[in-house]
C-alpha cells in the first residue's frame, strides 16, 4: 500500500510540474522582434496537452485542457503562479516559437508551430524522481476560440 500511495503522490506531483513546464511560467520574457510575422490569431486559445512517459501505461494520464490569452508578442502559454521557474532563450523563426524553462526541480524545452487559428507543439521535460533522471514528452494542440475576456 505504501508503494502505491507513493506512486500516486509522485504521479500527482509530476502532473502538476508538467502543467507548469508545458505552459511556461509567469515570468515571461518578450519574444524576438520577428514575432510580428508569426501566423497566429491574437486572442483566447484552448490548449489540450497529452503526456507520454516511459514506463507509464497509455491513458494513465488523461489529456488536460485549459484556456489562455495569446498574442504575437506573448506567444508562449502562461503558467500558473510558479515563481521558481525562468523562461529563457525564446526564439521565433517563421511560425515556430521555441523556448527553455528552468525550474528548481526540472528543465524543459518547448516548441510551438502556429498555423493561423491552430498550433501544434511539444515540450520535453527532464526531472529527478527517486534520484534518477526521468524524461517526459508533452504534446500540445491549440485552437483559437475567440477574443480574450476583458
Buried (B, 14 or more C-beta within 10 A) or exposed (E): EEEEEEEEEEBEEBBEBBBBBBBBBBBBEEBEEEBEEBEBBBBBBBBEBBBEBEEBEEEEBEEBEBBBBBBBEBBBBBBEEBEEBEBEEBBBEEBBBBBBBBBEEBBBBBBBBBEEBBBBBBBBBEBEBEEEEBEBBBBBBBEBEEEEEE
